[in-house]
Every structure is written in C-alpha cells, then in structure tokens.
Amino acid sequence: MTRVFITGGASGLGRALAEAYARKGARVCIGDINAARCAETLAALTALGATAHALPCDVTDEASLQAAADWLQANWGGVDLVFNNAGVADAGGIDEMPIADWQWMIDINLLGVVRGCKVFTPMLKRQKSGHLINIASMAGLIHPPMMSAYNATKAAVVALSETLHAELHPHGIKVSVVCPAFFRTNLAESVRTANADMARLTSKLINKSQIGADEIAAQVLAGVAKGDFHVLTHVKEKRIWLFKRAVPFAIYAAAMRRQMAKMMAKRKPLS
C-alpha cells in the first residue's frame, strides 16, 4: 500500500492530492499548520475509507518536518511519495515589495521545499526507493512580470528539483516538479501585495480559472505514476514555455513587455 505524505495537505491542491490518493487506497498523512483544516481534511479522508493521519507541520521549521518523518518511520515503516506542496503567493513590482516579504516567500516557497527534501532523503536512501514531488509553478518557468519574488522562489524549486533528479537517481529515488498555472484554490488567501489592483487581479485569475484543484491533482497523479520529471498541467502555459525555449530571448522578452504594458494599463497608480 502506497504511503503518501503531503505538506500543506489540509487545503487546496494538497487536500485534493490527499483525497485522490485516498480513493486509490493509499495511506495518506497530511501535514499542515492549520489545525482546524487538518481535522476537517482528516475526517474527509477517513470517510473515504482511507488509512489517514494528520500532523501539525510548519515547513519553516526543520524540526517539525523531522517529527513528521519520524512518525512515518515509526508507524508506517517509511514513506513512498513525499509532496513538498505548502506555499504562499505574492504580487507587485520590485520597488513595492518589502524585503520582509521576500524573506517570507523564500522561507516558505523555497526553503520549505529544501527542508522537506533534506529531511526525507536519508529515509528514502535507506529504503533505496521513494519519490520526491516538489510543487513549483509555471511562474518558475516563464517568469511573468510583477511577480518577481514568486517567480524567483518557484524557479529555484525547479532548479533544486533538476539537481536532485540527478543526485538521487543512484539511490533509487525519483524526483518530479509540478508546474501548474492559475487554478481554483485558496492560494489567494496567502497573497501579499502592496497594490490593491494586483491583489484583485491575482484573485480574479485564481477564482475565474476553468480548472480546479481536483483536475490538477488527477494530472499530478498520472504524471507521478509515469515517473515524469516535469508535470505541466496547463496546455496554454506549456506552449508559452516551449516558445520561450525555442526562440531568441529578445523575442520572448518583447512578448513579456507587451504583457507588462497590458497589466500596467489596468492598474491604478500608487497613492
């Protein structure tokens, strides 16, 4: 029976992944800082007939992740799939975002993934098996304007994942990186921005998406089952990435400048 651990597993994509694996008969352990949502999600997993467990887990605290790894080792004999999923969002220009917000983003979106990989790798090495799945974003591949901190942290997750894909292969450990674009989730709750227009735009892009977390989770399960390294869930954004890779940077940069001009035309000036 597959053993699954998911950070940020009590809501959004994390919960959708937990429920999808529960339906497939996996044992699912979720880690989250929100105790109320943990309890709610655990009840939903149990109702699906799954063997499930919920743990308090703060990805900014290595000891918290180590406690989760220790629980999994002691109670389930290890883990097969580790989803480093917890993340937050931001939006705004480089001159608008405080350094404190950059540090917040880096500590959760990047170092949260680093800590998860670091803590679970020794266990997976002992097992000579396992799969690390790091949730990044298409923003980490195509780098849209007005999202510098988010883009940078997600690009770093892609780079980390590429590194570990080679580094851990001799130990029988697989690595995947998931890069979705906007989809319906509660990510908008975490958005920090100095500009109200950017907050409204980000929320609109999330809430108006035609794709929900369950659809993304289904694609992730399929990609993980196939052993894909890149799990790209949005066709349009995948085409943009392929375009970026195929053309000279000047052509891609011109396209980004046009996108920036459209965004700025919709913004109100800062007071």
C-alpha positions in Angstrom: 0.0 0.0 0.0 1.5 3.3 -1.1 2.4 5.7 1.8 2.0 9.4 1.0 3.0 12.5 2.9 1.8 16.0 1.8 2.8 19.3 3.3 0.1 21.9 3.1 -2.2 18.9 2.9 -5.3 20.4 4.6 -6.5 22.6 1.8 -6.2 23.5 -1.9 -4.1 21.2 -4.1 -2.7 19.4 -1.0 -6.2 18.3 0.1 -7.1 17.4 -3.5 -4.0 15.2 -3.7 -4.7 13.6 -0.4 -8.3 12.7 -1.4 -7.2 11.5 -4.8 -4.6 9.1 -3.2 -7.1 8.1 -0.5 -9.5 7.0 -3.3 -6.8 4.8 -4.7 -6.3 3.0 -1.4 -3.1 4.7 -0.3 -2.2 5.5 3.3 -2.2 9.3 3.4 -0.5 11.5 6.0 -1.1 15.3 5.8 1.0 18.0 7.4 -0.3 21.5 7.9 -0.1 24.5 10.2 -3.9 24.9 10.3 -5.2 22.6 12.9 -8.9 23.1 12.1 -8.4 22.4 8.4 -6.3 19.4 9.3 -9.1 17.9 11.4 -11.7 18.6 8.6 -9.5 17.0 5.9 -8.7 14.0 8.1 -12.4 13.4 8.6 -12.9 13.6 4.8 -10.1 11.1 4.2 -11.4 8.8 6.8 -14.9 9.0 5.3 -13.3 7.8 2.0 -12.2 4.7 3.9 -8.5 5.6 3.9 -5.9 4.9 6.5 -5.0 8.5 7.2 -3.2 10.7 9.7 -2.8 14.4 10.3 0.3 16.1 11.8 1.0 19.7 12.7 3.7 20.7 10.3 5.4 24.1 9.7 7.7 23.9 6.7 9.7 26.9 8.1 10.8 24.6 11.0 13.1 21.7 10.1 12.3 20.0 13.4 8.6 20.0 12.5 9.3 18.1 9.3 11.7 15.8 11.0 9.0 14.9 13.5 6.7 14.0 10.6 9.4 11.8 9.1 10.0 10.1 12.4 6.2 9.5 12.8 6.1 7.9 9.3 9.1 5.7 10.0 7.8 4.6 13.4 4.2 4.0 12.4 4.2 3.1 8.7 7.7 1.9 8.3 8.7 4.8 5.9 7.1 6.7 3.0 6.8 6.3 -0.7 5.7 9.7 -2.0 6.6 13.0 -0.4 4.8 16.1 -1.7 6.5 19.3 -0.8 3.4 21.3 -1.5 3.0 24.1 1.0 3.4 27.5 -0.5 2.3 31.2 -0.5 1.9 33.9 -3.1 2.8 37.5 -3.7 2.4 40.1 -6.4 3.8 43.6 -7.1 6.7 45.4 -8.6 10.3 45.1 -7.4 10.1 48.6 -5.8 6.8 47.8 -4.0 7.7 44.6 -2.1 9.4 44.9 1.3 12.4 42.7 1.8 10.5 41.1 4.7 8.0 39.8 2.1 10.9 38.4 0.1 12.2 36.6 3.1 8.7 35.2 3.9 8.4 33.9 0.4 11.9 32.4 0.4 11.4 30.7 3.8 8.2 29.0 2.7 8.3 28.5 -1.0 11.9 27.7 -1.4 13.4 26.7 2.0 10.2 24.8 2.9 10.8 22.6 -0.1 14.6 22.4 0.7 13.8 21.3 4.3 11.3 18.6 3.1 13.9 17.2 0.6 16.7 17.3 3.2 14.7 15.7 6.0 13.2 12.8 3.9 16.2 12.0 1.7 18.0 9.9 4.4 14.9 7.8 4.9 14.5 7.3 1.1 18.2 6.4 0.8 17.8 3.7 3.4 14.7 2.4 1.6 16.5 2.6 -1.8 13.2 3.9 -3.1 10.8 6.7 -2.9 9.7 9.8 -4.9 10.0 13.5 -4.0 7.4 15.6 -5.7 8.1 19.4 -5.4 5.2 21.8 -6.2 6.6 24.7 -8.2 4.6 26.8 -10.7 4.6 27.8 -14.4 5.8 31.1 -12.9 9.1 29.3 -12.2 9.5 28.6 -15.9 8.0 31.6 -17.8 8.5 34.4 -15.3 5.6 36.8 -15.8 6.1 40.5 -14.8 5.0 41.9 -11.4 5.7 38.6 -9.6 9.4 38.7 -9.0 9.6 37.1 -5.6 7.1 34.4 -6.5 8.9 33.7 -9.8 12.3 33.6 -8.2 11.3 31.1 -5.5 9.4 28.8 -7.9 12.3 28.9 -10.4 14.6 27.9 -7.6 12.3 24.9 -6.8 12.7 23.9 -10.4 16.5 24.2 -10.2 16.6 22.3 -6.9 14.4 19.5 -8.4 16.6 19.2 -11.5 19.7 18.9 -9.3 18.2 16.3 -7.1 16.9 14.3 -10.1 20.5 13.6 -11.0 21.9 13.5 -7.4 19.4 11.0 -6.0 19.0 8.7 -9.0 21.8 6.4 -7.9 19.9 5.8 -4.7 16.7 4.7 -6.4 14.9 7.9 -5.6 12.7 9.7 -8.2 12.1 13.4 -8.3 9.3 15.3 -10.1 8.5 19.0 -10.2 4.9 20.1 -10.7 4.3 23.4 -12.5 0.7 24.5 -12.7 -0.6 27.8 -13.8 -3.6 29.5 -12.1 -6.3 27.2 -10.9 -9.2 27.5 -8.4 -7.7 27.1 -4.9 -7.4 29.0 -1.7 -3.9 30.3 -2.6 -5.4 33.8 -2.9 -5.8 33.8 0.9 -2.0 34.0 1.3 -1.3 36.7 -1.3 0.8 39.6 -0.1 0.9 42.7 -2.2 1.5 46.4 -1.7 -1.0 47.2 -4.5 -4.7 46.5 -4.3 -5.1 46.2 -8.1 -2.6 43.4 -8.1 -4.4 41.6 -5.3 -7.7 41.9 -7.2 -6.0 40.7 -10.4 -4.4 37.7 -8.7 -7.6 36.7 -7.0 -9.5 37.0 -10.3 -7.0 34.8 -12.2 -7.3 32.2 -9.5 -11.1 32.3 -9.0 -12.0 32.6 -12.6 -9.8 29.7 -13.8 -11.7 26.9 -15.6 -9.5 24.3 -13.8 -9.9 23.3 -10.2 -7.6 21.6 -7.7 -9.2 18.2 -8.3 -8.4 18.3 -12.0 -4.8 19.4 -11.3 -4.5 16.6 -8.7 -5.6 14.0 -11.3 -2.9 15.2 -13.7 -0.3 15.1 -11.0 -1.2 11.5 -10.0 -0.9 10.5 -13.7 2.5 12.2 -14.1 3.9 10.8 -10.9 2.7 7.3 -11.8 4.5 7.6 -15.2 7.6 9.0 -13.5 7.6 12.3 -15.3 10.0 14.9 -14.2 8.1 17.9 -15.4 4.4 17.7 -14.6 2.9 20.6 -16.6 -0.9 20.8 -16.1 -1.9 23.8 -18.4 -1.7 23.5 -22.1 -1.5 27.2 -23.0 1.2 27.9 -20.5 3.2 24.9 -21.5 3.1 26.2 -25.1 4.5 29.6 -23.8 7.3 27.7 -22.1 8.1 25.8 -25.3 8.0 29.1 -27.2 10.4 30.6 -24.7 12.8 27.7 -25.1 12.7 27.8 -28.9 13.1 31.5 -29.8 15.9 34.0 -29.1 15.4 35.8 -25.7 14.8 39.1 -27.4 11.6 37.8 -29.0 10.3 36.3 -25.7 11.3 39.5 -23.8 9.3 41.6 -26.3 6.2 39.4 -25.6 6.7 39.9 -21.8 7.0 43.6 -22.3 3.6 43.6 -24.2 2.1 41.6 -21.3 3.5 44.2 -18.9 2.0 47.0 -20.8 -1.4 45.4 -20.7 -1.1 44.9 -16.9 0.0 48.4 -16.3 -2.9 49.8 -18.4 -5.3 48.1 -15.9 -3.6 49.3 -12.8 -4.4 52.4 -10.7 -1.3 54.5 -9.8 0.1 54.1 -6.2 -1.1 56.8 -3.9 
